[in-house]
């Protein structure tokens, strides 16, 4: 911007004539409008609603929620709530002697073998586990095809000697030119003839690809394992009557069960106690980390209710461990029947209707909160005590639905008045100011208040030059495209758009609405704006329009915010020394070749959430105190090198600083910050800085 752009923005009459599309915050102040707003009284309470109305709303809400609860999308919401309950109630430790032996990255690195591994190696694993006293050895790996004959014989002999091996079968979908069918893959007959028992390891995925259900097939892997276990330990009497739809009670996230890498068993290092595997159910399976997507099943990793909280998929072997532990502990989760659930929804709707029969917003909200607390407490209690899952989403959804329905009935007149006020004032002001003025009509007067705000100024580089080469229509089109995209981003980040002037934008956060995270919102807006500008340049290039570049300045400080102007026409804006500093910071971008410049007052509030690069300590025109300035930077190495170079520069260690700066130029030959510091070093080698120099640079023209 030009030298006095900040002051022009605050008093230029241009924005008083800005059309609706510009969203400029300037509006006429007429006594009749103030009277209209002040004369609009809001209903505080209403008489008790007739029983018929209450019953009608309760019935409609009940039917609506009942129907919505049957949709796949709502079922996913209920599953998410169930997952949260599972995570919150998990013991995060195993209660039974179950250990997972993982075929993991460490084992691949140690054994230096490609998959599939020779079965002679698996035979050695069986021998070692059997010798260590393992109760059952379970392979969550399908050995369906023969391999090396000698290795297969070794493997079969080990199975025969151990006498307690369970191998996995699976179902796979096969498709050819003439056949499309599911086929079952059973272990190679030689292994079952050697005494290996077989269990179907196939698990069912819910619609969101999460494993929650216990397989109910008669030869499920968990059934085979538990049947074999009860033969050895008759005192174990788990309930095997698992009904369809029963859910796994997960002990915890991945690696909750004792975990041993495969290579530590076949190549023992002495770190495993001699009696570690005694009496254990050892489940052997792959544990190769993969991304949580649809193809993760190929790596034998699965999504569980703990994926959202831990960020990790669970090995199939540990999924089976959780199933076995659930059945052994008689902890399978069952769902409340549909009829009982419908009755519960009706009860919740009736309770809300009785609570809100006389509409009072605050008391009604407290009553709804109390009903919700009772429902949540009851559902949590039955879940913990009886492993009964009562879908909470449907019951809780009725409460706000009833609140909104009865509230809408009571406030229909007020909402119509508010709509008319909003329509009138939205012709002149941004949504934030509209809402603020509706809530505080007494503020439609001249005057202001001092507030802590974060200001943002933008400007297009060289706009005056290239606009002279374009027709007025093309300039208008270009500006409107730019302003539209930038305004959308600004409003998405809850900023207050103060005004447009020429090709510049002024905005702030923290007024008229309080914003406890205003600095972050401002910087995030600036970053999003620059990303949008890059996309806009590509679009403009296709339309044979000039490339436009934008500079942004941000500063957090104190300013007088309010309605400033004359009695007949005023604008909602901010004035003060910190406003001018924010405008100056926008201008100094062109000196350093940056797109965003912020003060240390802003940088301190976003540190740790937005990566920053130190730029300089400057004294802008009109200021006597130096200000540390920063710019966003996602390259950690660049930020660290810059910080090191600036420290060396201020310590007058020119050679070391120059080395760091040239390393920055090697990363980006167009780095304006590094180039500028190199020029300063060259100048200081000729004329050293004063004795009391603190590294601050005085910018006379910016």
C-alpha positions, -999 to +999 in steps of 0.1 A: +000+000+000+010+036-003+024+056+026-009+068+041-031+038+030-039+029+066-052+064+073-071+065+040-088+032+048-102+047+080-117+079+064-120+074+026-156+079+014-151+052-013-164+025+010-195+045+018-206+039-018-195+003-019-223-020-033-237-049-013-213-074-030-183-057-013-196-063+022-181-030+033-189-022+070-205+012+065-242+018+070-266+048+073-278+056+108-314+068+108-334+074+140-363+054+126-341+023+123-328+027+158-363+031+170-374+001+151-347-021+166-352-007+201-389-011+199-386-048+190-392-066+222-383-103+224-406-128+240-392-140+273-417-167+281-450-181+269-480-197+287-481-235+290-485-252+256-518-272+253-515-309+259-525-315+223-496-295+210-471-311+234-484-346+224-482-337+187-446-325+189-436-355+210-452-380+186-437-363+155-402-362+171-406-398+182-415-410+146-388-389+130-360-401+153-373-437+150-372-435+112-338-418+111-323-444+135-330-470+108-308-453+082-273-465+075-258-430+082-274-429+117-262-464+124-227-452+118-232-424+143-244-449+169-214-471+161-191-441+167-207-435+201-204-472+209-167-470+199-163-441+224-179-462+251-156-491+243-125-470+244-136-453+277-144-485+294-115-506+282-093-521+309-062-517+286-048-550+298-055-586+291-072-608+318-063-642+303-030-658+294-030-648+257+002-637+239+006-624+203+037-634+184+040-608+156+055-613+122+066-577+121+091-554+105+117-562+132+115-599+124+119-593+087+149-571+094+165-597+118+157-628+098+165-612+064+138-633+046+111-625+021+075-635+026+064-663+027+089-676+051+101-712+048+079-736+068+110-751+084+112-717+103+075-720+115+083-756+126+111-743+147+087-717+163+063-745+172+090-766+187+103-737+209+068-727+220+058-763+228+091-768+248+083-736+267+049-750+277+025-730+255-011-743+260-022-737+224-003-724+193-025-706+169-014-695+134-035-666+119-018-675+087-034-697+060-011-725+048-033-736+019-007-746-006+022-770-005+057-754-004+091-771-003+084-808+004+111-811+030+100-779+048+064-791+048+075-824+064+094-805+091+063-784+097+040-814+099+063-832+122+064-802+146+026-800+145+024-837+154+050-834+183+033-803+198-003-817+196-018-783+203-016-764+170-046-746+155-043-734+119-065-708+102-088-713+073-103-684+053-129-675+027-118-656-004-136-643-034-125-658-067-135-643-100-127-657-134-142-656-169-168-683-160-170-684-122-177-658-095-179-673-061-166-674-025-142-702-019-129-716+014-092-720+018-083-748+043-048-757+054-028-782+033-041-817+042-007-829+053-009-805+082-044-814+094-034-851+090-005-843+114-031-833+140-035-796+134-070-783+142-087-758+119-106-727+126-122-702+102-104-669+107-127-648+085-141-618+103-170-596+093-165-559+086-192-533+094-201-507+068-174-484+080-148-513+077-145-516+115-145-550+131-170-552+160-189-584+156-179-618+169-180-644+141-208-669+148-199-697+124-197-731+140-160-736+131-149-700+138-113-698+149-122-687+184-145-717+189-117-741+178-092-725+202-116-725+232-127-760+225-091-771+225-084-750+256-113-766+276-100-800+268-068-791+286-084-771+313-119-786+321-124-760+348-128-733+321-165-730+314-171-701+290-205-696+274-203-705+237-238-694+230-229-663+211-259-649+193-256-632+159-248-595+163-229-600+195-200-575+197-164-579+208-154-563+241-119-550+232-094-551+260-077-520+245-060-507+214-033-524+194-006-542+214-027-543+245-019-580+248+016-592+257+035-590+224+066-608+213+083-604+179+086-636+159+124-634+156+128-633+194+113-668+196+132-685+168+164-666+176+162-661+213+184-634+229+177-643+265+153-614+270+122-637+273+119-655+307+121-693+304+085-698+317+070-668+298+049-690+274+039-716+300+001-721+298-003-693+272-025-692+241+000-679+216-014-664+184+010-660+156+001-634+129+014-606+107+019-571+121+032-551+092+020-515+096-001-500+068-023-471+062-059-473+076-076-477+042-095-503+024-064-522+013-051-526+048-068-560+050-042-572+026-016-566+053-037-583+079-044-551+097-079-540+106-098-510+118-112-513+154-131-490+177-097-477+189-085-465+155-098-429+160-081-426+194-048-444+187-044-438+150-033-474+145-048-504+129-049-537+148-032-569+136-056-597+128-039-619+154-048-594+181-083-591+169-087-629+174-071-625+208-098-599+218-125-623+205-111-652+226-108-630+257-143-617+252-158-652+251-136-665+279-147-636+301-184-639+291-181-602+281-197-601+247-218-570+241-254-573+231-277-546+217-311-536+231-340-550+212-358-528+187-391-528+205-376-519+238-356-491+221-388-477+206-404-476+240-373-458+254-375-432+227-412-426+235-404-422+272-376-396+264-400-376+242-427-376+269-402-365+295-391-336+273-427-325+266-435-324+303-403-306+312-409-279+285-446-275+287-440-239+297-414-225+274-385-208+292-352-211+273-329-214+302-350-236+324-359-257+294-322-261+285-314-271+321-343-296+321-331-311+288-296-313+302-309-332+333-329-357+311-298-362+289-276-368+320-301-394+333-301-412+299-263-411+296-258-423+332-284-452+327-269-463+294-233-461+308-244-481+338-261-510+319-231-511+295-206-515+323-227-539+344-245-561+319-226-555+286-258-541+272-255-516+244-283-491+244-278-468+213-275-434+230-277-412+199-314-418+192-325-411+227-303-380+230-314-367+196-350-365+207-340-340+234-326-311+212-353-319+186-380-313+212-363-282+225-359-267+190-395-277+180-411-261+211-387-232+210-397-225+173-433-226+182-428-201+210-405-177+190-420-176+156-430-140+158-396-129+172-378-148+144-399-130+118-389-097+133-352-107+135-353-118+099-366-084+088-339-066+109-313-089+094-325-083+059-324-045+063-290-043+079-273-070+059-275-046+029-248-026+046-228-047+071-211-081+075-230-110+093-210-105+125-220-069+129-256-077+120-258-103+148-240-080+172-264-051+165-294-072+169-282-083+203-271-048+213-293-022+195-282+004+219-248+003+202-261+020+170-246+053+180-213+071+175-185+060+198-161+032+204-143+011+229-107+000+234-103-037+226-075-063+221-078-072+184-057-088+156-056-068+124-050-080+089-041-058+059-037-070+023-026-053-009-020-064-045+016-059-056+019-036-086-018-033-092-017+003-103+009-006-130-009-035-147-044-020-142-034+008-165-030-017-193-064-032-189-099-019-197-120-007-168-143-038-173-113-062-170-100-044-140-134-046-123-137-083-132-102-090-118-108-072-086-142-088-080-127-123-085-100-114-060-123-098-035-148-126-037-124-154-030-106-135-002-138-125+014-151-160+015-119-172+032-121-143+057-157-150+067-150-188+069-123-179+096-148-157+115-131-124+106-147-090+105-143-074+071-139-037+077-135-023+042-122-025+007-102+004-007-088+002-041-071-032-043-066-035-005-086-052+023-087-043+060-101-069+085-097-078+122-106-104+148-118-098+184-146-073+176-175-069+175-174-105+188-149-117+213-124-142+199-100-160+224-080-174+194-080-143+173-043-144+164-045-180+151-076-173+131-059-143+115-027-162+105-047-192+093-067-168+072-036-153+057-021-187+048-054-198+033-056-166+013-021-170-002-029-206-012-061-194-029-041-167-046-018-193-062-049-212-076-064-179-087-032-170-107-034-203-126-071-196-135-063-160-145-034-172-167-059-193-187-080-162-192-050-142-204-052-119-174-022-106-155-006-126-126-015-109-093+004-112-061-008-102-027+010-090+004-004-094+039+004-077+072-008-090+106-004-075+141-021-081+174-026-051+197-050-026+212-072-003+192-104+018+195-131-001+178-166+012+171-188+034+150-167+063+138-178+090+115-206+116+114-240+116+130-256+108+096-232+083+082-205+063+101-186+031+097-176+003+121-138+003+121-107+005+143-082+032+148-049+035+167-012+031+166-014-007+163-037-004+133-010+016+115+017-009+125-003-037+109-006-017+077+032-010+077+039-047+081+020-054+049+042-030+031+076-044+042+068-077+026+082-063-007+115-057+010+120-093+020+101-110-009+076-125+015+038-129+012+029-127+049+045-106+076+034-106+113+046-090+144+060-109+174+028-100+193+009-122+169+037-148+165+038-156+202+001-165+201+004-190+173+038-205+181+037-243+181+006-244+159+018-226+128+054-230+117+071-196+116+103-183+102+120-153+119+126-124+094+141-094+111+139-067+139+126-036+122+117+000+130+089+009+106+082+045+096+063+064+123+076+040+151+105+044+175+105+009+189+119-021+170+095-049+162+104-086+156+087-098+125+080-134+113+065-151+083+049-186+081+072-213+068+065-250+066+102-259+059+117-266+093+153-266+080+148-232+064+133-218+096+162-232+117+189-219+094+173-185+093+171-183+130+208-193+133+218-169+106+200-139+122+216-148+156+250-148+140+243-116+121+232-097+152+264-110+169+283-096+140+298-129+131+297-121+094+315-152+080+294-177+100+262-159+092+271-157+055+276-195+054+241-201+068+226-176+043+243-192+013+230-226+025+195-210+025+201-198-011+211-233-021+177-245-009+159-216-026+179-193-049+151-168-049+150-165-011+146-127-006+154-128+031+188-145+026+197-122-003+189-091+017+210-102+047+239-110+024+237-074+010+237-061+046+267-081+055+286-068+025+277-033+035+287-039+072+321-053+061+328-019+046+310+003+072+305-017+105+274-009+125+275+014+156+288+001+189+254-001+206+237-017+175+211-043+185+204-057+151+173-035+144+169-021+109+152+012+104+129+013+074+125+049+064+103+044+034+081+015+047 
